[in-house]
Amino acid sequence: MLTETFQRDHPARGFMRDSTNWEPTAYRTHTIGQVVEAGESLVGSEVTIAGYAETVRGRGAICFLMIRDGTGRIQAFLKKDNMSEDLFDSIQSSTRESTIQITGKVAKKRPPKVPEGDPVPPPEFEVNVEDGMILAVSETPLPVGVTDEVNVGLDVRLDNRHLDLRRAHVNAMFQLRSKVLQYGREHLISEGFQEINSPKIIAAAAEGGTNLFPMKYFETDAYLSQSPQLYKQLAVLGGLERVFEIGAAFRAEKHDTYRHLNEFVSFDIEGAWMDDEDVMGVQERMINHIW
């Protein structure tokens, strides 16, 4: 369902982030997403992009590189006559998911032949490479498949989390989570709630009924906070009226299921002069705004 939702809402970018307003950086003048979206207006212009080698196909004196960053993917065309032989050979022999920076001119790809009467697909663009650099070479074989499905255990995925996060559906989950936090925060602020940040290292329990994670705070016994409850109440009693926190909580509860979380992030709200119906109303409106 998550995959279908992102592909439906962002057909051009798939799972990629919208980078329309991103500024140039030291390693690139444009994101790949900006090049793909601008398309025709950048044809003939020189761009510098950086990303990961998704596929590399070499044929004698020419090479096709599919390069991807977090905002899109694009084909790069390399011709040995247009660059140093060392650079051409290094890119042509680069391993999948190696990090590469390239500079070249944007060009429109030759349109594919379609049967008469069939719809003509939208134009596609590529970068004709003139210069570049291998920034980092990936090991081979990859322990986790990025663009192809490789059945590996959770322990392997976590040991190679940087690669696992490049997988489209995993990346999409983080984008979705970010949007939930963004829209939830926006709604609470629109209803007059102020955001606070309560201490996470505490001297005693901030909420009864749960076990604490003990720790040493210099020479004093301390604990990880299991709830911002008391701090929210203090803020409201102090006249802030309506407060909320999006923060981590830690609960040292033994469990027999992997679905139990000893550390989690929650939306916590507190308001003065409100009853349970008022609180449920805030929550319902927030969920409506998020979804």
N, C-alpha and C positions, 0 to 999 in steps of 0.2 A: 504493500500500500504506500509506504513512504517513497519508494522508487517511482511508482506511477505518478504520485502527486508532484514530485519535483520535475519529472519529465514533461508533465502536462503544463505546469505553470511556467517553465523556462525551456521551451522547445529548442531555442537557438543555442543556449548555453549548457543544456543538460543540467548537471549538478554544479556548474561553475558559478562563482560569485560575480555580481555586477561590479565592475571596476570603472564605470564611466567617469567618476570624479577623482580617481586616484592621480596623484602627482607623479612626475618622473622621479626616479631614484638613481643612485650611483651605478646600478647595474643594468638599468633599462630605461629607455625613453618612453616605452609604451608597455602595457600589459598585453598579453595575447588576446584577451577579451576585447580590449580597445581596438586592436588591429582588425579583428574579425567583425566587430560591430560597425566600425567606420568604413571598412571595405573600400568602396569605389573612391571615396574622398582621399584615401591614402595611396592609391596606385601611383607608382613612380617616386614616392617619398621614401627616404631612408629611415629605418627604425632599428632600434636595438631592443631585443627581447631576451629573456632568460627563462629557462624552465628545465623540465626533465625529459630525457629521450624516451619516447614511448616505443617507437619502432625506428630502425635504421635499415635501409635497403640500398646496397651499393651495386653498381653495375659499371665496371670499368672506370671511366673518367667522370661519371656522374653519380650522385648519391641523393636519396630522398630521406629526409629526417622528419618524423612526426614529433613535434615538441609540444609540451603541455605545461602550463602553470595552473595556479588555482582559479584562474578566470576563463580559461579556454584552451583550445588546442589548434595548431595550424601546421601545415606542411612547409618545410624549408627545402629548397632545391639548391644543391651544391654542385658546382662544376669545377674540376681541378684547374682549368685554365684561369679561373677568376680569383684564385687565392693561392697562398703558399701550399706547397705539396705536403709539408708537415701538418698543417692545419687540416687539410682535406683528409689525410690518412687518419689523423687522430679522431676526427668526428665519424668517419666511415667505420672505424673499428670500435667506436664507443659502445659500452654495454647499456642495456636497458636500465632506465631510471638514473643514468648518469646526469649530472647537472651541467648544463651548457648555456653559454651566452653567445648569441649570434647578432651580426649587423648586416643589413642588406636592404634592398628595395622591394617594396610591396608590389606584387603583380597579380593580375587576374588569371586564374587557372583556365585552361582550355575546357570549354563546356563539354560534358559527356554527350554522346549520341543517344537520342531517345527516339523510340518509334513514332511515326507520324500520328498525330492526334493525342499523344500523351502530353501531360503538362511538363513545361520546361522547368527544371529545378532552379532555385536561386543561384546566383553566381558565387563561386568560391574563390578564395584568395590564398596566396602563398608568399613566402619571402625568398627572394633570390639572394643567397648568402654571398657576401664579399669578405667578411672578416668574422672572427669569433674566438672563443676560448673554452676549453674544457675546465670547468671550475671544480668538479669532483667526479671521480670515477666510482661507479657502484661495483660491488662484488657480484660475482656470478657463480652459481645460480642464485637468484633471489630467494630468500627464505619465505617470503610472502608474495603471492601474486597480486599485482596492482591492477592491471587491465584485464587479466584473465583469472578465472576462478580456480584457486588452488586450495584444496581442503586441508587446512592446518588447524591444530588445536589452539585454544585460547592462550596457553602459555607461550607458544611461538609468536602469536600475534602481539602479545604484550611485550615480549622481548625485542620485537622489531616494530614498535608502535609507530615510529615515523613513517614506515612504509605502509602499515595498515591504515593510517589516516589518509593516505593518498587514494585509497579505494573509494570509488564514487559513492556507494551507499553509506559508508562509514562517515565520509566527509559531509554528506547530506544531513546526517543526524546532528552533527555539531552546528551546521547552519540553522537547522530547525530549532535546536535548543537555544541558540543565540537570539533568534527572533522571538521565541516565547518569553525570554527574559526582557527583551527590549519592549515588546508590546505590553507586557504585564506592568513594567515600570512606568511606561507612558500613561497607562490608564490610571494607576494609583495616584500619580502626580496630578492628573487632570481632576481627580476627585478631592484634591487638597491634602493628600498624604505627603509627609516629608520623609525622605530616606535617611536612615541612621545606620551606624555601624557599631555594634556592641562588641565588648571584649571577647576574645576567644580563649584567653588564658585567665582562669578565674580561681578564686580562693576557696569557694564552696559551691555546692549545687545551686543552679539557677532555676531548677524545676524538679520537683519530686518525682519519684517513681522510675527513674532510669539510673543505670550504673554509669560511673564516670571513668574516663581514661586518666589515671594519675600521671603526674610528671613532676620534675624538679624545676622550680623557678628560682634560679641561683641556689640558695640554701633552704628555700621554703617549699613545702608541699603545695602543689597546685594541680589544676585539672583542665582538660579541654572542655569548652562549653558545650552543653547538650541542648541548649535552647536560649534564644534572646528574650524569653518571656519577661523576666523581672526588669530588664533594662527598657523594654518597650513600655511597661507599666509606669516605671519611674519617669520616662520621657513624657508620657501623657499627663501624669500627675504634676509634672513641672510646667505644664501649660502649652506643650507642643500640639495638643489636641488630637492630631492624627499622624501616626508614624508607621513606617514599614521598613522591613529589612529583607534583602535577598542575600542570604549568607549560609555558610556551612555550619552544620551541627554534628556532634560526635557522640555516639552512644555505645558504651561497652557492653553490648548485650550478646550473649552467646546464642548461636543459631545453628540449625541443621539444614539450611537451604541457601543456595547461592543468590537467591533473590533478596535476601536481607542485606541492608546496607548499614554498616557501622559509621559511615560518613556520608552525608547527603546535603544537598542545597535545597532550601525551602523559601517560599514566600511567607513572611510573617507580618501580619498587620495588627494594629491596635488603635482604637478610637474612643474618644470620650463621648459620653451622652448617647451611647448606642446600645441596642439590645441585640439578641441573637438574630432577629429578622433583618436588622440593619446590616449586620456583618455578612449574612448570607447574600443580601442584595449586592453588596460591594463585590463579593466573590463571583456571583453570577455575571455581573456586568463586566468584570475583568476577563473571565473566561470567554464571554461573547466577543470582547474586543480582540483577544488573542487569536481566536479562530475565525 
